[in-house]
Amino acid sequence: MSRSYHLTTLGCAKNQVDSDKLEAMLAAAGYEAVATAEQADVVMVNTCAFIEDARRESVETILEVQDARRPGAHTIVLGCMAQRFGVDVAAALPEVDAVLGLDRYGELVATMDRLTGWKPVEIRRRRPLMDILHQVDRVAPSTPYAYVKVAEGCDKPCTFCAIPLIRGAQRSRRPIEIRQEVEGLTAAGVSEIVLVAQDLAAYGRDLEPAPRRPGIIDLLESLSEVDGLQAMRLLYLYPREISPELISTMASNPRVASYFDLSLQHATQRLLRAMKRPGGGERYRQLIDQIRSEAPDAALRSSFIVGFPGETDEDVEELAEFLQDASLDWAGFFPYSPEQGTPAAELEGRISPEEVGERLRHLQGVQEEITAAANLDQVGEVVEVLVDMVEDGLPVGRSYRQAPEIDGMITLDRGEPGEWVTAEVIGAFGADIEARVLTGTGSWRLETTA
């Protein structure tokens, strides 16, 4: 008698980390992951609730896996939507067998045992403990990169964001825990570690003892000593937390990708103040200039909210001009979503969905030209590439300039997953690059390829 499950993960990289650890927990309890919902005794969806579109996708996915599951199978809803709207989910989808939010993951195995009948147990509610997964050893991913969550929650007061309502205040993991997790992943063959948190650059601020708390720079220095680790990447950097020391560390540490993921959100100071965000277009230009002064070849990415209450056509053009001036390598644009319980949801000056859509298309068009030009500038360069996979017979990878899953790709003429190669860029097509492999190597750093 088998006990099997199929888990679908939605949302951000932090959710993927949670799913990796849930899978490790289930494997230790004797459950087997299967490739499709049709094969599973239990189908699960790790949901996202960050914005309305994410919630809609979560509901649609739950309905899809329920339609696909075989007779007698069960459904469990997990993740952020389960945490924030668990009662509503259970009421709206009575065919769902269990809804377990982030602070009830300790009940997952017992819930699975009860549903499958493998162990008829009485579910005893444990004390809510959202960070239980920090202590779980994870199964190594099938990719040569892995996300590592270094903190949970967020202390920032952004008026549009529901993350503190879902995941609570910032809680940094102890450095030794993070290092042990990274050591385990690299021992299993992972080459690149992608550090993630809601407010990554503020890592450690809540740790004891004060006043000498370990911060993100201390963590990078410690992880740089891990045997077998060849590259690290930082995602989600709040601009006010980016110190000159952090810029210098990222520019000089040979194991840290010179890749700056800046959480800017807009360029108009008036809107940023309404978001309770610091800075503005001019301050952000100065920060970008500072980064490029320390790291001339740095890759920069950001994300922007379009259609925040009160946004005007002039604000959109100011953002478009900022994009032109900043010449970011990558940028994502997201429609504003009024989130229940957030201050911005009460603001006047809502923008119609049709107008937001037009503004999105306009800004995406501006950025697509900038990204395409930046990639064309790479033609003739020699880059270090980590091969992620073979897709349709062609190896596909990334240099330090591309983060996994969100940026463009580099298509190669040869190479195996997990291999590092030196390659010459021979073509650029929008967000993607074509390169010819020269030899094998083992570092992001362009200057090592002479």
C-alpha positions in Angstrom: 0.0 0.0 0.0 1.6 3.2 -1.1 1.2 6.6 0.4 1.7 9.3 -2.2 1.2 13.0 -2.7 1.5 15.6 -5.4 2.5 19.2 -4.4 2.0 22.2 -6.6 3.8 25.4 -5.5 2.8 28.9 -6.4 4.2 32.3 -5.7 7.7 33.4 -4.7 11.0 31.6 -4.1 10.3 31.7 -0.3 7.2 29.5 -1.0 9.4 27.1 -2.9 11.8 26.8 0.0 8.8 26.0 2.2 7.7 23.3 -0.3 11.2 21.8 -0.4 11.2 21.4 3.4 7.6 20.1 3.5 8.7 17.4 1.0 11.6 16.5 3.2 9.2 16.2 6.2 6.9 14.0 4.2 9.7 11.8 2.9 10.9 11.2 6.4 7.4 10.1 7.3 7.3 7.6 4.4 5.4 9.5 1.8 6.3 9.4 -1.9 6.1 12.4 -4.2 4.5 11.6 -7.6 4.6 13.5 -10.8 0.9 14.1 -11.4 -2.2 14.7 -9.4 -3.9 11.7 -11.0 -1.4 9.4 -9.3 -1.6 10.8 -5.8 -3.4 9.8 -2.6 -3.3 13.5 -1.5 -2.9 16.5 -3.7 -1.6 19.7 -2.2 -1.3 23.3 -3.3 1.1 25.7 -1.6 -0.7 28.9 -2.3 0.2 32.6 -2.7 -1.9 35.5 -1.4 0.4 38.5 -2.1 -2.0 40.2 -4.6 -5.4 39.5 -6.1 -4.0 37.8 -9.2 -2.1 35.4 -7.0 -5.1 34.5 -5.0 -7.1 34.0 -8.2 -4.4 31.7 -9.5 -4.3 29.8 -6.2 -8.1 29.1 -6.3 -7.9 28.1 -10.0 -5.0 25.7 -9.3 -6.9 24.1 -6.3 -9.9 23.5 -8.6 -7.7 22.1 -11.3 -5.9 19.6 -9.1 -9.2 18.6 -7.5 -10.6 17.9 -11.0 -7.5 15.9 -11.9 -7.3 13.8 -8.7 -8.4 10.2 -8.8 -11.5 9.0 -7.0 -10.9 8.7 -3.3 -8.0 11.1 -3.2 -7.8 14.1 -0.9 -6.9 17.8 -1.1 -4.9 19.9 1.3 -4.4 23.7 0.9 -1.2 25.2 2.3 0.7 28.5 2.2 -0.1 32.2 2.5 -3.7 32.0 1.3 -4.4 29.3 3.8 -2.7 31.3 6.5 -4.6 34.6 5.9 -7.9 33.3 4.5 -8.1 29.8 5.9 -11.7 30.0 7.2 -12.9 31.6 3.9 -11.1 28.9 1.8 -12.7 26.1 3.8 -16.1 27.7 3.4 -15.8 28.5 -0.3 -14.3 25.1 -1.2 -16.0 22.5 1.1 -14.5 19.7 -1.0 -11.0 20.6 0.3 -10.2 18.1 3.1 -7.8 20.3 5.1 -6.5 23.9 5.2 -3.2 24.3 6.9 -1.7 27.8 7.2 2.0 28.5 7.8 1.7 28.1 11.5 0.1 24.7 11.3 2.8 22.9 9.2 3.6 20.8 12.3 0.2 19.1 11.8 0.8 18.1 8.1 2.1 14.6 8.6 -0.7 13.6 11.1 -3.2 15.2 8.7 -1.9 13.1 5.9 -1.9 10.0 8.0 -5.6 10.6 8.9 -6.7 11.3 5.4 -5.0 8.3 3.8 -6.0 6.0 6.6 -2.4 4.8 7.0 -2.4 5.7 10.6 -5.9 6.5 12.0 -4.8 9.3 14.4 -6.5 12.0 16.4 -5.2 15.4 15.2 -4.0 17.4 18.2 -3.6 21.0 17.6 0.0 22.1 18.3 0.9 25.5 19.4 1.1 27.7 16.3 4.7 27.7 15.2 5.3 29.4 11.8 9.1 28.8 11.7 9.0 25.0 12.3 10.4 24.4 8.8 13.7 26.1 9.7 14.6 23.0 11.6 13.8 20.6 8.8 16.6 19.1 6.7 15.7 19.5 3.0 15.9 17.3 0.0 18.4 18.7 -2.5 16.7 20.3 -5.5 17.0 18.8 -9.0 18.5 22.1 -10.2 22.2 23.2 -9.6 20.9 26.2 -7.7 18.9 26.4 -4.5 17.0 29.1 -2.7 17.8 29.5 1.0 15.5 31.5 3.2 17.5 33.5 5.9 14.6 35.3 7.6 10.9 35.2 7.8 8.4 38.1 8.0 9.0 41.8 7.6 9.1 45.0 9.8 8.7 47.5 7.0 5.5 49.6 7.1 4.7 49.6 3.3 1.1 50.6 3.0 0.4 48.3 0.1 1.9 45.1 1.4 0.1 42.3 3.4 3.2 40.3 4.0 3.5 41.4 7.7 -0.2 40.4 8.2 0.5 37.0 6.7 4.0 36.1 7.9 4.5 38.5 10.8 7.5 40.6 11.9 11.0 39.9 10.8 12.6 36.8 12.4 16.2 36.1 11.3 17.5 32.6 11.4 20.7 32.0 13.3 23.8 32.1 11.1 24.9 28.6 12.1 21.5 27.2 11.0 21.8 28.8 7.6 25.4 27.7 7.2 24.5 24.1 8.0 21.7 24.2 5.4 24.1 25.6 2.8 26.7 23.0 3.6 24.1 20.2 3.2 23.0 21.6 -0.2 26.5 22.0 -1.6 27.5 18.6 -0.4 24.5 17.3 -2.5 25.9 19.1 -5.6 24.3 22.5 -5.5 26.6 25.2 -7.0 24.6 28.4 -6.6 22.8 29.5 -3.4 20.2 32.2 -3.8 19.6 34.0 -0.5 16.0 35.2 0.0 14.0 37.0 2.6 11.3 39.7 2.6 14.0 42.3 3.6 17.3 40.5 3.0 19.7 43.4 3.6 18.2 43.8 7.1 19.1 40.3 8.0 20.2 39.9 11.6 18.8 43.1 12.9 16.5 41.2 15.3 19.1 38.8 16.5 20.9 38.8 19.9 23.3 39.7 21.4 23.2 43.5 20.8 25.0 45.6 19.9 27.2 43.3 17.8 24.5 41.4 15.9 25.5 39.4 12.9 24.3 41.1 9.7 24.1 40.2 6.0 27.8 41.0 5.4 28.8 38.7 8.3 26.6 36.0 6.8 28.1 36.4 3.3 31.6 36.1 4.8 30.7 33.0 6.7 29.0 31.3 3.7 31.9 32.1 1.5 34.0 29.6 3.5 31.7 26.7 2.7 33.5 24.0 0.7 32.0 23.4 -2.7 29.9 26.6 -2.8 30.8 28.4 -6.0 28.3 31.2 -6.2 25.8 33.2 -4.1 23.1 35.6 -5.2 21.0 38.0 -3.1 17.4 38.7 -3.9 15.1 41.5 -2.5 17.2 44.3 -1.3 15.3 47.2 0.3 17.1 50.4 -0.9 17.5 52.1 2.5 19.3 49.0 3.8 21.9 48.9 1.1 25.0 50.3 2.8 28.3 51.2 1.1 29.9 48.3 2.9 27.3 45.8 1.4 27.9 47.2 -2.1 31.7 46.8 -1.6 31.3 43.3 -0.3 29.0 42.3 -3.2 31.4 43.9 -5.7 34.6 42.3 -4.3 33.6 38.9 -2.9 34.4 36.4 -5.7 31.6 34.1 -4.6 28.9 36.7 -4.6 27.2 37.5 -7.9 27.4 41.2 -8.7 23.7 41.3 -9.1 21.6 43.9 -7.3 17.9 43.2 -6.9 16.6 46.6 -5.8 13.1 46.9 -4.3 12.3 50.4 -5.7 8.5 50.2 -6.4 8.2 53.6 -8.1 10.2 56.8 -9.0 7.7 59.5 -8.0 8.5 60.7 -4.4 4.9 61.6 -3.7 3.7 58.1 -4.4 6.6 56.5 -2.5 5.6 58.6 0.5 2.0 57.3 0.2 3.5 53.8 0.1 5.6 54.7 3.2 8.7 54.1 1.2 11.9 56.2 1.4 13.7 57.7 -1.5 12.6 58.8 -4.9 13.9 58.9 -8.5 16.9 61.1 -7.7 18.0 59.2 -4.7 17.6 55.9 -6.5 19.8 57.3 -9.4 22.5 58.1 -6.8 22.3 54.6 -5.4 22.6 53.1 -8.8 25.5 55.3 -9.6 27.2 54.3 -6.4 26.7 50.6 -7.2 28.1 51.0 -10.7 31.0 53.0 -9.4 32.0 50.0 -7.2 30.9 47.4 -9.7 30.9 48.7 -13.3 29.7 45.4 -14.7 26.9 44.9 -12.1 23.5 43.6 -13.2 20.6 45.5 -11.8 16.9 44.5 -11.4 13.9 46.0 -9.8 10.1 45.7 -9.6 7.5 48.5 -9.8 3.9 48.9 -8.8 1.7 50.4 -11.5 -1.7 52.1 -10.7 -1.1 52.9 -7.1 -4.0 55.1 -5.9 -3.4 58.7 -7.0 -0.9 57.8 -9.8 -1.2 60.2 -12.7 -0.1 60.1 -16.4 2.8 62.4 -15.3 3.9 59.9 -12.7 4.0 57.1 -15.3 6.1 59.3 -17.6 8.4 60.1 -14.7 8.9 56.4 -14.1 9.5 55.8 -17.8 12.2 58.5 -17.7 13.7 57.0 -14.7 13.9 53.6 -16.4 15.7 55.2 -19.3 18.2 57.0 -17.0 18.8 54.0 -14.8 19.2 51.5 -17.6 18.3 48.5 -15.4 19.0 45.2 -16.9 15.7 43.7 -15.7 12.5 45.1 -14.3 9.1 43.6 -13.4 5.8 45.6 -13.4 2.8 44.6 -11.3 -0.7 46.2 -11.1 -1.5 47.6 -7.7 -3.8 45.3 -5.8 -5.8 46.7 -2.8 -5.1 44.2 0.0 -7.6 43.9 2.9 -6.2 45.3 6.1 -3.5 47.5 4.5 -3.6 51.3 4.7 -3.4 51.8 1.0 -6.7 49.9 0.5 -8.4 52.9 2.0 -6.9 55.5 -0.2 -8.9 57.4 -2.8 -7.9 57.9 -6.4 -8.2 54.3 -7.7 -7.1 53.7 -11.3 -9.4 51.7 -13.6 -8.1 48.3 -14.6 -8.1 49.3 -18.2 -5.9 52.3 -17.5 -3.6 50.3 -15.4 -3.3 47.8 -18.2 -2.3 50.5 -20.7 0.3 51.9 -18.3 1.7 48.4 -17.7 2.1 47.8 -21.4 3.7 51.2 -21.9 6.3 50.7 -19.2 7.0 47.1 -20.2 7.7 48.3 -23.7 10.2 50.8 -22.4 12.0 48.3 -20.3 12.0 45.6 -23.0 14.0 47.9 -25.3 16.5 48.7 -22.5 16.9 45.0 -21.7 17.3 44.0 -25.3 20.0 46.8 -25.8 21.9 45.6 -22.6 21.9 42.1 -24.0 23.1 43.2 -27.4 26.0 44.9 -25.6 27.0 41.5 -24.4 27.7 40.1 -27.9 31.4 39.4 -28.2 31.9 39.2 -24.4 33.1 36.1 -22.6 31.0 35.0 -19.7 30.9 32.3 -17.1 27.7 30.2 -17.3 26.1 27.7 -14.9 24.2 25.2 -17.0 20.7 24.8 -15.4 19.1 22.3 -17.7 18.8 20.8 -21.2 15.7 22.1 -22.9 14.5 20.8 -26.3 18.0 19.3 -26.8 19.8 22.6 -26.0 21.7 23.4 -22.8 20.3 26.4 -21.0 22.1 28.4 -18.3 22.8 31.7 -16.7 25.7 34.1 -16.0 25.9 36.3 -12.9 23.5 38.7 -14.8 20.5 36.4 -14.7 18.7 35.2 -11.6 16.9 31.8 -12.0 13.3 31.8 -13.2 12.8 35.6 -13.4 15.4 36.8 -15.9 16.4 35.8 -19.4 18.4 32.7 -20.3 21.6 31.8 -22.1 21.3 29.1 -24.8 24.5 27.1 -25.3 25.8 24.7 -28.0 26.9 22.2 -25.4 27.1 21.5 -21.7 25.5 19.4 -19.0 23.3 20.5 -16.0 25.4 21.6 -13.1 28.5 22.3 -15.3 30.2 25.6 -15.3 31.4 26.7 -18.8 33.2 29.7 -20.3 31.3 30.9 -23.3 31.4 33.7 -25.9 28.1 35.5 -26.5 27.3 35.3 -30.2 23.7 36.6 -30.3 21.0 38.4 -28.3 17.3 38.0 -28.9 15.3 40.3 -26.6 15.7 38.9 -23.0 17.7 35.9 -24.1 21.3 35.3 -25.2 23.0 32.7 -27.4 26.6 31.7 -26.6 29.3 29.3 -27.8 31.1 27.3 -25.2 34.9 27.7 -25.1 35.9 25.6 -22.1 34.9 24.5 -18.6 35.5 26.7 -15.5 34.0 27.4 -12.1 33.2 31.0 -11.3 30.9 33.9 -12.1 33.6 36.4 -12.3 34.2 37.8 -15.8 37.7 38.9 -14.9 38.8 35.3 -14.3 38.4 34.3 -17.9 41.4 36.0 -19.3 
